[in-house]
Amino acid sequence: MDATAKGCWAASLGDCEGKISREHLVSQALFPDGNITVSGLHWCKDEPKTVGLAALTGKILCQKHNSELSELDDNIKRAFETFDESMQLFHVRTKLRSRRWTIKTFTIDGALLERWFLKTLINFSHGGQWIIGEGSHPPGLPNDELVKIAFGKAAF
Ligand SMILES: [Zn+2]
């Protein structure tokens, strides 16, 4: 492992490059107003807390791996826009008299969506006390298989 890659949760891929960069734990694109209300983490176990998205970052990936996962952020943004679009159409149609509707198809990339959920789970669990995936590896780090899946190099 490259010395600069210490702390990258994808180091098991063996191709870390660049310094450890700061990554939003959850995609910035989902929270355009910059605030997020969180509960369940160690600092907000008892009640939800609203924080700026900038507070939810961690130095957990090298530059190369951080940038390789940006397609997942792009996809989650598109997926939410698609959900919104479909709900808008639903609300418009529920106000109109029922008729034979033109079928409108909305498409999202489910495989990228799954990988986004995994990446986000790993981001939030990184450095914590929990074992992430099966096998014997240190708590707070994903096993090699989950890393490969998050990067699209293996299937769920
Ligand atoms: Zn890396």
Backbone and ligand atoms as CSV (ligand in chain L), in Angstrom:
chain,resi,resn,atom,element,x,y,z
A,1,MET,N,N,0.839,-1.207,0.000
A,1,MET,CA,C,0.000,0.000,0.000
A,1,MET,C,C,0.871,1.252,0.000
A,2,ASP,N,N,0.533,2.163,-0.849
A,2,ASP,CA,C,1.192,3.463,-0.929
A,2,ASP,C,C,1.048,4.182,0.415
A,3,ALA,N,N,2.108,4.802,0.863
A,3,ALA,CA,C,2.069,5.471,2.175
A,3,ALA,C,C,1.030,6.582,2.218
A,4,THR,N,N,0.813,7.240,1.046
A,4,THR,CA,C,-0.163,8.329,1.024
A,4,THR,C,C,-1.588,7.804,1.116
A,5,ALA,N,N,-1.746,6.489,0.903
A,5,ALA,CA,C,-3.097,5.933,0.876
A,5,ALA,C,C,-3.566,5.478,2.250
A,6,LYS,N,N,-2.735,5.642,3.248
A,6,LYS,CA,C,-3.136,5.249,4.601
A,6,LYS,C,C,-4.434,5.965,4.959
A,7,GLY,N,N,-5.437,5.205,5.310
A,7,GLY,CA,C,-6.693,5.828,5.676
A,7,GLY,C,C,-7.731,5.771,4.574
A,8,CYS,N,N,-7.347,5.320,3.379
A,8,CYS,CA,C,-8.326,5.146,2.294
A,8,CYS,C,C,-9.039,3.823,2.512
A,9,TRP,N,N,-10.380,3.840,2.572
A,9,TRP,CA,C,-11.076,2.579,2.839
A,9,TRP,C,C,-11.064,1.628,1.656
A,10,ALA,N,N,-10.592,2.108,0.497
A,10,ALA,CA,C,-10.501,1.240,-0.675
A,10,ALA,C,C,-9.067,0.774,-0.922
A,11,ALA,N,N,-8.201,0.906,0.073
A,11,ALA,CA,C,-6.787,0.562,-0.098
A,11,ALA,C,C,-6.590,-0.888,-0.530
A,12,SER,N,N,-7.538,-1.770,-0.181
A,12,SER,CA,C,-7.381,-3.180,-0.551
A,12,SER,C,C,-7.412,-3.385,-2.075
A,13,LEU,N,N,-7.878,-2.394,-2.827
A,13,LEU,CA,C,-7.839,-2.501,-4.290
A,13,LEU,C,C,-6.402,-2.402,-4.794
A,14,GLY,N,N,-5.514,-1.831,-3.970
A,14,GLY,CA,C,-4.093,-1.807,-4.287
A,14,GLY,C,C,-3.670,-0.741,-5.277
A,15,ASP,N,N,-4.549,0.195,-5.610
A,15,ASP,CA,C,-4.166,1.196,-6.614
A,15,ASP,C,C,-4.469,2.625,-6.156
A,16,CYS,N,N,-4.285,2.873,-4.860
A,16,CYS,CA,C,-4.512,4.218,-4.333
A,16,CYS,C,C,-3.567,5.215,-5.010
A,17,GLU,N,N,-4.060,6.417,-5.195
A,17,GLU,CA,C,-3.244,7.497,-5.746
A,17,GLU,C,C,-3.669,8.812,-5.120
A,18,GLY,N,N,-2.682,9.644,-4.869
A,18,GLY,CA,C,-2.979,10.976,-4.350
A,18,GLY,C,C,-3.164,10.959,-2.855
A,19,LYS,N,N,-3.364,12.147,-2.325
A,19,LYS,CA,C,-3.539,12.281,-0.878
A,19,LYS,C,C,-4.940,11.847,-0.481
A,20,ILE,N,N,-5.125,11.686,0.808
A,20,ILE,CA,C,-6.469,11.417,1.307
A,20,ILE,C,C,-7.267,12.705,1.162
A,21,SER,N,N,-8.381,12.609,0.471
A,21,SER,CA,C,-9.173,13.815,0.234
A,21,SER,C,C,-10.420,13.785,1.111
A,22,ARG,N,N,-11.001,14.967,1.256
A,22,ARG,CA,C,-12.186,15.079,2.106
A,22,ARG,C,C,-13.417,14.725,1.287
A,23,GLU,N,N,-14.190,13.808,1.780
A,23,GLU,CA,C,-15.364,13.305,1.060
A,23,GLU,C,C,-16.607,13.599,1.879
A,24,HIS,N,N,-17.679,14.056,1.211
A,24,HIS,CA,C,-18.959,14.164,1.902
A,24,HIS,C,C,-19.448,12.757,2.201
A,25,LEU,N,N,-19.849,12.517,3.446
A,25,LEU,CA,C,-20.300,11.181,3.813
A,25,LEU,C,C,-21.569,10.813,3.053
A,26,VAL,N,N,-22.383,11.828,2.767
A,26,VAL,CA,C,-23.581,11.603,1.969
A,26,VAL,C,C,-23.565,12.641,0.841
A,27,SER,N,N,-24.010,12.245,-0.334
A,27,SER,CA,C,-23.857,13.085,-1.529
A,27,SER,C,C,-24.424,14.485,-1.343
A,28,GLN,N,N,-23.605,15.472,-1.652
A,28,GLN,CA,C,-23.972,16.880,-1.533
A,28,GLN,C,C,-25.168,17.209,-2.432
A,29,ALA,N,N,-25.240,16.540,-3.569
A,29,ALA,CA,C,-26.290,16.820,-4.554
A,29,ALA,C,C,-27.699,16.597,-3.990
A,30,LEU,N,N,-27.805,15.761,-2.957
A,30,LEU,CA,C,-29.126,15.451,-2.401
A,30,LEU,C,C,-29.633,16.540,-1.477
A,31,PHE,N,N,-28.742,17.428,-1.046
A,31,PHE,CA,C,-29.125,18.438,-0.060
A,31,PHE,C,C,-28.693,19.820,-0.533
A,32,PRO,N,N,-29.418,20.325,-1.546
A,32,PRO,CA,C,-28.992,21.589,-2.160
A,32,PRO,C,C,-28.976,22.764,-1.192
A,33,ASP,N,N,-29.779,22.732,-0.118
A,33,ASP,CA,C,-29.758,23.874,0.810
A,33,ASP,C,C,-28.615,23.751,1.820
A,34,GLY,N,N,-27.885,22.645,1.766
A,34,GLY,CA,C,-26.673,22.532,2.566
A,34,GLY,C,C,-26.858,22.044,3.985
A,35,ASN,N,N,-28.102,21.823,4.405
A,35,ASN,CA,C,-28.337,21.314,5.758
A,35,ASN,C,C,-28.940,19.921,5.717
A,36,ILE,N,N,-28.681,19.173,6.789
A,36,ILE,CA,C,-29.193,17.818,6.866
A,36,ILE,C,C,-29.533,17.531,8.326
A,37,THR,N,N,-30.664,16.866,8.544
A,37,THR,CA,C,-31.056,16.473,9.895
A,37,THR,C,C,-30.748,14.989,10.073
A,38,VAL,N,N,-29.989,14.701,11.095
A,38,VAL,CA,C,-29.442,13.360,11.277
A,38,VAL,C,C,-29.829,12.826,12.644
A,39,SER,N,N,-30.087,11.530,12.727
A,39,SER,CA,C,-30.213,10.887,14.035
A,39,SER,C,C,-29.622,9.485,13.944
A,40,GLY,N,N,-29.228,8.952,15.071
A,40,GLY,CA,C,-28.742,7.584,15.136
A,40,GLY,C,C,-27.232,7.435,15.182
A,41,LEU,N,N,-26.499,8.499,14.831
A,41,LEU,CA,C,-25.047,8.408,14.947
A,41,LEU,C,C,-24.641,8.699,16.382
A,42,HIS,N,N,-23.374,8.435,16.702
A,42,HIS,CA,C,-22.954,8.516,18.102
A,42,HIS,C,C,-23.202,9.894,18.725
A,43,TRP,N,N,-23.189,10.957,17.893
A,43,TRP,CA,C,-23.356,12.324,18.419
A,43,TRP,C,C,-24.790,12.826,18.326
A,44,CYS,N,N,-25.694,11.975,17.843
A,44,CYS,CA,C,-27.108,12.385,17.759
A,44,CYS,C,C,-28.014,11.185,18.021
A,45,LYS,N,N,-27.589,10.374,18.991
A,45,LYS,CA,C,-28.311,9.142,19.308
A,45,LYS,C,C,-29.672,9.434,19.921
A,46,ASP,N,N,-29.723,10.440,20.804
A,46,ASP,CA,C,-30.941,10.669,21.582
A,46,ASP,C,C,-31.959,11.537,20.862
A,47,GLU,N,N,-31.476,12.481,20.061
A,47,GLU,CA,C,-32.416,13.314,19.310
A,47,GLU,C,C,-31.794,13.768,17.999
A,48,PRO,N,N,-32.648,13.992,16.978
A,48,PRO,CA,C,-32.123,14.440,15.690
A,48,PRO,C,C,-31.440,15.796,15.800
A,49,LYS,N,N,-30.370,15.976,15.040
A,49,LYS,CA,C,-29.670,17.258,15.012
A,49,LYS,C,C,-29.517,17.708,13.570
A,50,THR,N,N,-29.708,19.020,13.353
A,50,THR,CA,C,-29.529,19.586,12.015
A,50,THR,C,C,-28.143,20.216,11.931
A,51,VAL,N,N,-27.398,19.801,10.948
A,51,VAL,CA,C,-26.038,20.330,10.774
A,51,VAL,C,C,-25.830,20.724,9.316
A,52,GLY,N,N,-24.846,21.559,9.083
A,52,GLY,CA,C,-24.438,21.868,7.714
A,52,GLY,C,C,-23.789,20.634,7.113
A,53,LEU,N,N,-23.982,20.460,5.832
A,53,LEU,CA,C,-23.440,19.276,5.172
A,53,LEU,C,C,-21.914,19.212,5.295
A,54,ALA,N,N,-21.298,20.379,5.392
A,54,ALA,CA,C,-19.841,20.431,5.508
A,54,ALA,C,C,-19.355,19.723,6.768
A,55,ALA,N,N,-20.245,19.618,7.780
A,55,ALA,CA,C,-19.859,18.934,9.020
A,55,ALA,C,C,-19.829,17.422,8.827
A,56,LEU,N,N,-20.492,16.955,7.783
A,56,LEU,CA,C,-20.550,15.509,7.540
A,56,LEU,C,C,-19.561,15.109,6.450
A,57,THR,N,N,-18.301,15.326,6.747
A,57,THR,CA,C,-17.262,14.920,5.810
A,57,THR,C,C,-16.221,14.116,6.573
A,58,GLY,N,N,-15.430,13.388,5.842
A,58,GLY,CA,C,-14.362,12.633,6.467
A,58,GLY,C,C,-13.222,12.451,5.489
A,59,LYS,N,N,-12.019,12.332,6.037
A,59,LYS,CA,C,-10.861,12.038,5.186
A,59,LYS,C,C,-10.736,10.525,5.157
A,60,ILE,N,N,-11.419,9.919,4.185
A,60,ILE,CA,C,-11.591,8.473,4.201
A,60,ILE,C,C,-11.251,7.791,2.889
A,61,LEU,N,N,-10.959,8.568,1.853
A,61,LEU,CA,C,-10.611,7.989,0.549
A,61,LEU,C,C,-9.455,8.775,-0.060
A,62,CYS,N,N,-8.616,8.080,-0.824
A,62,CYS,CA,C,-7.575,8.797,-1.573
A,62,CYS,C,C,-8.249,9.532,-2.728
A,63,GLN,N,N,-7.531,10.461,-3.337
A,63,GLN,CA,C,-8.109,11.268,-4.431
A,63,GLN,C,C,-8.627,10.393,-5.568
A,64,LYS,N,N,-7.842,9.391,-5.945
A,64,LYS,CA,C,-8.237,8.534,-7.071
A,64,LYS,C,C,-9.558,7.831,-6.775
A,65,HIS,N,N,-9.639,7.207,-5.605
A,65,HIS,CA,C,-10.853,6.444,-5.295
A,65,HIS,C,C,-12.044,7.361,-5.030
A,66,ASN,N,N,-11.782,8.499,-4.446
A,66,ASN,CA,C,-12.854,9.483,-4.256
A,66,ASN,C,C,-13.442,9.872,-5.615
A,67,SER,N,N,-12.566,10.152,-6.563
A,67,SER,CA,C,-13.080,10.605,-7.857
A,67,SER,C,C,-13.735,9.455,-8.627
A,68,GLU,N,N,-13.250,8.230,-8.429
A,68,GLU,CA,C,-13.877,7.090,-9.118
A,68,GLU,C,C,-15.314,6.853,-8.648
A,69,LEU,N,N,-15.627,7.287,-7.438
A,69,LEU,CA,C,-16.989,7.071,-6.926
A,69,LEU,C,C,-17.935,8.219,-7.271
A,70,SER,N,N,-17.425,9.245,-7.968
A,70,SER,CA,C,-18.289,10.396,-8.231
A,70,SER,C,C,-19.445,10.044,-9.169
A,71,GLU,N,N,-19.277,8.991,-9.995
A,71,GLU,CA,C,-20.403,8.587,-10.854
A,71,GLU,C,C,-21.603,8.141,-9.999
A,72,LEU,N,N,-21.330,7.642,-8.795
A,72,LEU,CA,C,-22.435,7.219,-7.925
A,72,LEU,C,C,-23.205,8.434,-7.419
A,73,ASP,N,N,-22.476,9.521,-7.141
A,73,ASP,CA,C,-23.143,10.763,-6.710
A,73,ASP,C,C,-23.980,11.352,-7.844
A,74,ASP,N,N,-23.425,11.307,-9.059
A,74,ASP,CA,C,-24.183,11.798,-10.218
A,74,ASP,C,C,-25.464,10.984,-10.389
A,75,ASN,N,N,-25.328,9.668,-10.217
A,75,ASN,CA,C,-26.485,8.795,-10.421
A,75,ASN,C,C,-27.557,8.992,-9.354
A,76,ILE,N,N,-27.166,9.193,-8.095
A,76,ILE,CA,C,-28.182,9.355,-7.049
A,76,ILE,C,C,-28.939,10.662,-7.281
A,77,LYS,N,N,-28.241,11.670,-7.779
A,77,LYS,CA,C,-28.903,12.933,-8.093
A,77,LYS,C,C,-29.944,12.707,-9.194
A,78,ARG,N,N,-29.541,12.013,-10.263
A,78,ARG,CA,C,-30.471,11.718,-11.360
A,78,ARG,C,C,-31.642,10.875,-10.861
A,79,ALA,N,N,-31.358,9.900,-9.989
A,79,ALA,CA,C,-32.422,9.029,-9.486
A,79,ALA,C,C,-33.453,9.840,-8.701
A,80,PHE,N,N,-32.989,10.757,-7.850
A,80,PHE,CA,C,-33.927,11.575,-7.073
A,80,PHE,C,C,-34.722,12.506,-7.981
A,81,GLU,N,N,-34.080,13.042,-9.013
A,81,GLU,CA,C,-34.804,13.878,-9.969
A,81,GLU,C,C,-35.888,13.064,-10.672
A,82,THR,N,N,-35.564,11.817,-10.975
A,82,THR,CA,C,-36.532,10.938,-11.639
A,82,THR,C,C,-37.693,10.606,-10.701
A,83,PHE,N,N,-37.388,10.316,-9.422
A,83,PHE,CA,C,-38.463,10.070,-8.445
A,83,PHE,C,C,-39.373,11.294,-8.350
A,84,ASP,N,N,-38.769,12.478,-8.296
A,84,ASP,CA,C,-39.532,13.730,-8.222
A,84,ASP,C,C,-40.461,13.890,-9.424
A,85,GLU,N,N,-39.878,13.673,-10.601
A,85,GLU,CA,C,-40.641,13.789,-11.848
A,85,GLU,C,C,-41.846,12.854,-11.840
A,86,SER,N,N,-41.623,11.612,-11.422
A,86,SER,CA,C,-42.717,10.645,-11.426
A,86,SER,C,C,-43.781,11.029,-10.406
A,87,MET,N,N,-43.376,11.576,-9.260
A,87,MET,CA,C,-44.346,11.995,-8.244
A,87,MET,C,C,-45.135,13.213,-8.710
A,88,GLN,N,N,-44.466,14.120,-9.423
A,88,GLN,CA,C,-45.178,15.285,-9.958
A,88,GLN,C,C,-46.265,14.844,-10.929
A,89,LEU,N,N,-45.927,13.904,-11.801
A,89,LEU,CA,C,-46.911,13.393,-12.748
A,89,LEU,C,C,-48.054,12.711,-11.994
A,90,PHE,N,N,-47.716,11.936,-10.974
A,90,PHE,CA,C,-48.733,11.257,-10.171
A,90,PHE,C,C,-49.692,12.278,-9.550
A,91,HIS,N,N,-49.143,13.353,-8.971
A,91,HIS,CA,C,-49.995,14.358,-8.323
A,91,HIS,C,C,-50.885,15.078,-9.335
A,92,VAL,N,N,-50.334,15.372,-10.513
A,92,VAL,CA,C,-51.138,16.013,-11.558
A,92,VAL,C,C,-52.291,15.093,-11.954
A,93,ARG,N,N,-51.978,13.823,-12.164
A,93,ARG,CA,C,-52.991,12.888,-12.655
A,93,ARG,C,C,-54.048,12.569,-11.605
A,94,THR,N,N,-53.679,12.585,-10.311
A,94,THR,CA,C,-54.688,12.270,-9.286
A,94,THR,C,C,-55.729,13.386,-9.197
A,95,LYS,N,N,-55.399,14.594,-9.691
A,95,LYS,CA,C,-56.361,15.700,-9.648
A,95,LYS,C,C,-57.278,15.705,-10.869
A,96,LEU,N,N,-56.947,14.922,-11.887
A,96,LEU,CA,C,-57.747,14.872,-13.114
A,96,LEU,C,C,-58.694,13.680,-13.080
A,97,ARG,N,N,-59.725,13.757,-13.898
A,97,ARG,CA,C,-60.644,12.639,-13.980
A,97,ARG,C,C,-59.941,11.436,-14.597
A,98,SER,N,N,-60.256,10.298,-14.076
A,98,SER,CA,C,-59.608,9.081,-14.553
A,98,SER,C,C,-59.903,8.833,-16.033
A,99,ARG,N,N,-58.912,8.392,-16.746
A,99,ARG,CA,C,-59.058,8.080,-18.170
A,99,ARG,C,C,-57.994,7.055,-18.525
A,100,ARG,N,N,-57.900,6.714,-19.777
A,100,ARG,CA,C,-56.830,5.798,-20.190
A,100,ARG,C,C,-55.554,6.630,-20.354
A,101,TRP,N,N,-54.651,6.527,-19.379
A,101,TRP,CA,C,-53.443,7.353,-19.370
A,101,TRP,C,C,-52.413,6.817,-20.339
A,102,THR,N,N,-51.677,7.732,-20.904
A,102,THR,CA,C,-50.476,7.351,-21.651
A,102,THR,C,C,-49.461,6.845,-20.630
A,103,ILE,N,N,-48.893,5.706,-20.908
A,103,ILE,CA,C,-47.902,5.163,-19.975
A,103,ILE,C,C,-46.583,5.913,-20.153
A,104,LYS,N,N,-46.107,6.470,-19.039
A,104,LYS,CA,C,-44.814,7.164,-19.079
A,104,LYS,C,C,-43.827,6.324,-18.280
A,105,THR,N,N,-42.691,6.057,-18.877
A,105,THR,CA,C,-41.682,5.217,-18.230
A,105,THR,C,C,-40.572,6.085,-17.651
A,106,PHE,N,N,-40.221,5.807,-16.408
A,106,PHE,CA,C,-39.099,6.492,-15.756
A,106,PHE,C,C,-38.015,5.458,-15.501
A,107,THR,N,N,-36.804,5.789,-15.829
A,107,THR,CA,C,-35.716,4.821,-15.699
A,107,THR,C,C,-34.651,5.326,-14.738
A,108,ILE,N,N,-34.232,4.464,-13.826
A,108,ILE,CA,C,-33.070,4.765,-12.995
A,108,ILE,C,C,-32.104,3.589,-13.100
A,109,ASP,N,N,-30.840,3.844,-12.844
A,109,ASP,CA,C,-29.836,2.787,-12.877
A,109,ASP,C,C,-29.734,2.149,-11.490
A,110,GLY,N,N,-30.410,1.019,-11.339
A,110,GLY,CA,C,-30.484,0.354,-10.032
A,110,GLY,C,C,-29.146,-0.162,-9.526
A,111,ALA,N,N,-28.289,-0.622,-10.453
A,111,ALA,CA,C,-26.993,-1.160,-10.024
A,111,ALA,C,C,-26.131,-0.048,-9.412
A,112,LEU,N,N,-26.155,1.131,-10.050
A,112,LEU,CA,C,-25.392,2.257,-9.494
A,112,LEU,C,C,-26.009,2.722,-8.172
A,113,LEU,N,N,-27.338,2.651,-8.098
A,113,LEU,CA,C,-28.024,3.050,-6.868
A,113,LEU,C,C,-27.609,2.148,-5.701
A,114,GLU,N,N,-27.550,0.835,-5.955
A,114,GLU,CA,C,-27.119,-0.116,-4.917
A,114,GLU,C,C,-25.702,0.199,-4.452
A,115,ARG,N,N,-24.849,0.477,-5.441
A,115,ARG,CA,C,-23.461,0.792,-5.081
A,115,ARG,C,C,-23.389,2.086,-4.283
A,116,TRP,N,N,-24.257,3.062,-4.578
A,116,TRP,CA,C,-24.276,4.315,-3.809
A,116,TRP,C,C,-24.664,4.035,-2.355
A,117,PHE,N,N,-25.679,3.174,-2.167
A,117,PHE,CA,C,-26.083,2.842,-0.795
A,117,PHE,C,C,-24.925,2.190,-0.035
A,118,LEU,N,N,-24.210,1.289,-0.699
A,118,LEU,CA,C,-23.077,0.617,-0.057
A,118,LEU,C,C,-21.974,1.618,0.285
A,119,LYS,N,N,-21.632,2.457,-0.670
A,119,LYS,CA,C,-20.598,3.475,-0.441
A,119,LYS,C,C,-20.977,4.364,0.742
A,120,THR,N,N,-22.238,4.782,0.794
A,120,THR,CA,C,-22.675,5.678,1.859
A,120,THR,C,C,-22.649,4.953,3.214
A,121,LEU,N,N,-23.055,3.693,3.212
A,121,LEU,CA,C,-22.971,2.890,4.442
A,121,LEU,C,C,-21.520,2.805,4.930
A,122,ILE,N,N,-20.605,2.526,4.011
A,122,ILE,CA,C,-19.188,2.423,4.384
A,122,ILE,C,C,-18.676,3.775,4.876
A,123,ASN,N,N,-19.043,4.858,4.179
A,123,ASN,CA,C,-18.606,6.197,4.607
A,123,ASN,C,C,-18.999,6.472,6.055
A,124,PHE,N,N,-20.244,6.145,6.400
A,124,PHE,CA,C,-20.727,6.432,7.748
A,124,PHE,C,C,-20.167,5.465,8.785
A,125,SER,N,N,-19.818,4.256,8.363
A,125,SER,CA,C,-19.335,3.246,9.315
A,125,SER,C,C,-17.824,3.278,9.472
A,126,HIS,N,N,-17.147,3.967,8.538
A,126,HIS,CA,C,-15.689,3.994,8.527
A,126,HIS,C,C,-15.146,4.507,9.862
A,127,GLY,N,N,-14.210,3.771,10.406
A,127,GLY,CA,C,-13.577,4.193,11.649
A,127,GLY,C,C,-14.411,3.941,12.891
A,128,GLY,N,N,-15.581,3.346,12.715
A,128,GLY,CA,C,-16.442,3.068,13.862
A,128,GLY,C,C,-16.138,1.720,14.501
A,129,GLN,N,N,-17.052,1.282,15.329
A,129,GLN,CA,C,-16.801,0.072,16.120
A,129,GLN,C,C,-17.359,-1.182,15.460
A,130,TRP,N,N,-18.061,-1.041,14.325
A,130,TRP,CA,C,-18.756,-2.196,13.753
A,130,TRP,C,C,-17.927,-2.894,12.686
A,131,ILE,N,N,-18.124,-4.194,12.590
A,131,ILE,CA,C,-17.538,-4.992,11.523
A,131,ILE,C,C,-18.379,-4.726,10.269
A,132,ILE,N,N,-17.761,-4.351,9.163
A,132,ILE,CA,C,-18.499,-4.071,7.929
A,132,ILE,C,C,-18.270,-5.226,6.962
A,133,GLY,N,N,-19.219,-6.155,6.903
A,133,GLY,CA,C,-19.091,-7.329,6.042
A,133,GLY,C,C,-18.518,-8.503,6.814
A,134,GLU,N,N,-18.571,-9.677,6.160
A,134,GLU,CA,C,-18.121,-10.902,6.819
A,134,GLU,C,C,-16.599,-11.006,6.817
A,135,GLY,N,N,-16.100,-11.948,7.620
A,135,GLY,CA,C,-14.664,-12.212,7.628
A,135,GLY,C,C,-13.972,-11.508,8.771
A,136,SER,N,N,-12.697,-11.811,8.910
A,136,SER,CA,C,-11.964,-11.193,10.009
A,136,SER,C,C,-11.128,-10.041,9.470
A,137,HIS,N,N,-11.563,-8.859,9.759
A,137,HIS,CA,C,-10.840,-7.647,9.419
A,137,HIS,C,C,-11.166,-6.637,10.508
A,138,PRO,N,N,-10.376,-5.572,10.585
A,138,PRO,CA,C,-10.597,-4.628,11.692
A,138,PRO,C,C,-11.978,-3.978,11.626
A,139,PRO,N,N,-12.593,-3.723,12.784
A,139,PRO,CA,C,-13.872,-3.001,12.800
A,139,PRO,C,C,-13.703,-1.625,12.147
A,140,GLY,N,N,-14.778,-1.130,11.546
A,140,GLY,CA,C,-14.728,0.201,10.945
A,140,GLY,C,C,-14.147,0.225,9.548
A,141,LEU,N,N,-13.759,-0.930,9.019
A,141,LEU,CA,C,-13.275,-1.024,7.641
A,141,LEU,C,C,-14.093,-2.089,6.906
A,142,PRO,N,N,-14.440,-1.826,5.640
A,142,PRO,CA,C,-15.189,-2.837,4.881
A,142,PRO,C,C,-14.276,-4.002,4.503
A,143,ASN,N,N,-14.849,-5.203,4.326
A,143,ASN,CA,C,-14.008,-6.298,3.840
A,143,ASN,C,C,-13.703,-6.088,2.353
A,144,ASP,N,N,-12.737,-6.857,1.837
A,144,ASP,CA,C,-12.258,-6.656,0.461
A,144,ASP,C,C,-13.387,-6.808,-0.556
A,145,GLU,N,N,-14.284,-7.772,-0.300
A,145,GLU,CA,C,-15.380,-8.032,-1.232
A,145,GLU,C,C,-16.288,-6.804,-1.367
A,146,LEU,N,N,-16.642,-6.192,-0.240
A,146,LEU,CA,C,-17.518,-5.017,-0.276
A,146,LEU,C,C,-16.840,-3.845,-0.984
A,147,VAL,N,N,-15.542,-3.719,-0.801
A,147,VAL,CA,C,-14.811,-2.647,-1.504
A,147,VAL,C,C,-14.920,-2.860,-3.012
A,148,LYS,N,N,-14.688,-4.125,-3.449
A,148,LYS,CA,C,-14.794,-4.425,-4.884
A,148,LYS,C,C,-16.202,-4.114,-5.398
A,149,ILE,N,N,-17.207,-4.477,-4.628
A,149,ILE,CA,C,-18.592,-4.232,-5.061
A,149,ILE,C,C,-18.853,-2.730,-5.164
A,150,ALA,N,N,-18.403,-1.969,-4.182
A,150,ALA,CA,C,-18.638,-0.520,-4.191
A,150,ALA,C,C,-18.020,0.122,-5.435
A,151,PHE,N,N,-16.910,-0.443,-5.906
A,151,PHE,CA,C,-16.230,0.113,-7.079
A,151,PHE,C,C,-16.635,-0.572,-8.382
A,152,GLY,N,N,-17.655,-1.413,-8.326
A,152,GLY,CA,C,-18.166,-2.035,-9.550
A,152,GLY,C,C,-17.254,-3.124,-10.095
A,153,LYS,N,N,-16.328,-3.648,-9.264
A,153,LYS,CA,C,-15.416,-4.686,-9.714
A,153,LYS,C,C,-15.897,-6.083,-9.331
A,154,ALA,N,N,-17.018,-6.143,-8.618
A,154,ALA,CA,C,-17.665,-7.418,-8.280
A,154,ALA,C,C,-19.146,-7.114,-8.130
A,155,ALA,N,N,-19.957,-8.179,-8.211
A,155,ALA,CA,C,-21.402,-7.991,-8.104
A,155,ALA,C,C,-21.859,-8.308,-6.683
A,156,PHE,N,N,-22.987,-7.746,-6.286
A,156,PHE,CA,C,-23.570,-8.084,-4.979
A,156,PHE,C,C,-23.892,-9.571,-4.950
L,1,ZN,ZN,ZN,-7.495,4.723,-2.316
